[in-house]
Amino acid sequence: MNIQNNEKKIKERSFEFAINIIQLGKELPKDTAGFVLGKQLLRSGTSIGANIEEATGAYSKDDFTYKMNIALKEARETNYWLRLLKESGILNGVKIENYIEESLNLRNILSAIVKTAKERREKNQY
């Protein structure tokens, strides 16, 4: 799969993931833990796609790589908040497992995009 196909795929998946994260946020308990963790999850979970959108409009290859790397960091953070919600017992069941799995899938796709972009940059420098 080439980098353009990966970009299209990740844009679509990250947008759908953000929608799902917003819906999940609505299901969190209305207590302090639910509010604080939900806020963190919503911020990082929706930021993945926003950074990917910025990357696709990047003004240079370095800017593209930088913004995709930020999206990767946000995917890692989102995975953390999801695991915390699961392990704390705030959320459980198949639904949270699916969110965790998708956050890992997004992370893996973003890792591949960043790695490919860095490799291409290094090849073109010399």
C-alpha positions as CSV (number, residue, x, y, z in Angstrom):
1,M,0.0,0.0,0.0
2,N,1.4,3.4,-0.9
3,I,1.5,6.4,1.4
4,Q,-1.4,8.1,-0.4
5,N,-3.7,5.1,0.2
6,N,-2.6,5.0,3.8
7,E,-3.4,8.7,4.2
8,K,-6.9,8.2,2.8
9,K,-7.5,5.1,4.9
10,I,-6.2,6.8,8.1
11,K,-8.3,10.0,7.4
12,E,-11.5,8.0,7.1
13,R,-10.7,5.7,10.1
14,S,-9.6,8.6,12.4
15,F,-12.8,10.5,11.6
16,E,-15.0,7.5,12.4
17,F,-13.0,6.9,15.5
18,A,-13.5,10.5,16.6
19,I,-17.3,10.2,16.2
20,N,-17.2,7.0,18.2
21,I,-15.1,8.6,21.0
22,I,-17.6,11.4,21.2
23,Q,-20.4,8.9,21.6
24,L,-18.5,7.0,24.2
25,G,-17.9,10.3,26.1
26,K,-21.6,10.7,26.4
27,E,-21.9,7.3,28.1
28,L,-19.3,8.0,30.8
29,P,-20.6,8.5,34.4
30,K,-21.4,12.0,35.4
31,D,-19.0,11.9,38.4
32,T,-15.5,13.5,38.8
33,A,-13.6,10.5,37.4
34,G,-16.0,10.2,34.4
35,F,-15.7,14.0,33.7
36,V,-11.9,14.2,34.0
37,L,-11.1,11.0,32.1
38,G,-13.8,11.8,29.5
39,K,-12.3,15.2,28.9
40,Q,-8.9,13.8,28.3
41,L,-10.2,11.0,26.1
42,L,-12.3,13.4,24.0
43,R,-9.4,15.8,23.5
44,S,-6.9,13.1,22.5
45,G,-9.3,10.9,20.6
46,T,-10.6,13.7,18.3
47,S,-7.1,15.3,18.0
48,I,-5.9,12.3,16.0
49,G,-8.0,13.1,13.0
50,A,-7.4,16.8,13.3
51,N,-3.7,16.4,13.1
52,I,-4.0,14.0,10.1
53,E,-6.1,16.7,8.3
54,E,-3.4,19.2,9.0
55,A,-0.7,16.8,7.8
56,T,-2.4,16.3,4.5
57,G,-2.3,20.1,3.9
58,A,1.3,20.3,5.1
59,Y,3.6,22.8,3.3
60,S,6.6,20.5,3.3
61,K,7.5,16.9,3.8
62,D,9.0,17.7,7.2
63,D,5.8,19.4,8.2
64,F,3.8,16.4,7.0
65,T,6.0,14.0,9.1
66,Y,5.8,16.3,12.1
67,K,2.0,16.5,12.1
68,M,1.6,12.7,11.4
69,N,3.9,12.1,14.4
70,I,1.7,14.3,16.6
71,A,-1.3,12.3,15.4
72,L,0.6,9.1,16.4
73,K,1.3,10.5,19.9
74,E,-2.4,11.4,20.3
75,A,-3.3,7.8,19.3
76,R,-0.9,6.5,22.0
77,E,-2.5,8.8,24.5
78,T,-6.0,7.8,23.6
79,N,-5.1,4.2,24.0
80,Y,-3.8,5.0,27.5
81,W,-7.1,6.7,28.5
82,L,-9.2,3.8,27.1
83,R,-7.1,1.3,29.0
84,L,-7.4,3.4,32.2
85,L,-11.2,3.5,31.8
86,K,-11.3,-0.3,31.3
87,E,-8.9,-1.2,34.1
88,S,-10.5,1.2,36.6
89,G,-13.8,-0.5,36.0
90,I,-15.5,2.6,34.7
91,L,-16.2,0.9,31.4
92,N,-16.1,-2.8,30.6
93,G,-17.2,-5.3,28.0
94,V,-16.7,-5.8,24.3
95,K,-17.3,-2.2,23.5
96,I,-14.3,-0.8,25.3
97,E,-12.2,-3.7,23.9
98,N,-13.2,-2.6,20.4
99,Y,-12.2,1.0,21.1
100,I,-8.8,-0.2,22.5
101,E,-8.3,-2.4,19.4
102,E,-9.1,0.4,17.0
103,S,-6.7,2.8,18.9
104,L,-4.0,0.3,18.4
105,N,-4.9,-0.1,14.7
106,L,-4.7,3.6,14.2
107,R,-1.4,3.7,16.0
108,N,0.0,1.0,13.8
109,I,-1.1,2.7,10.6
110,L,0.3,6.1,11.7
111,S,3.6,4.4,12.7
112,A,3.9,3.0,9.3
113,I,3.1,6.3,7.6
114,V,5.7,8.2,9.8
115,K,8.3,5.5,9.2
116,T,7.8,5.6,5.5
117,A,7.8,9.4,5.4
118,K,11.1,9.5,7.4
119,E,12.7,6.9,5.2
120,R,11.7,8.8,2.0
121,R,13.1,12.0,3.5
122,E,16.4,10.3,4.3
123,K,16.7,8.8,0.8
124,N,16.1,12.2,-0.8
125,Q,18.6,14.0,1.4
126,Y,21.6,12.1,0.1
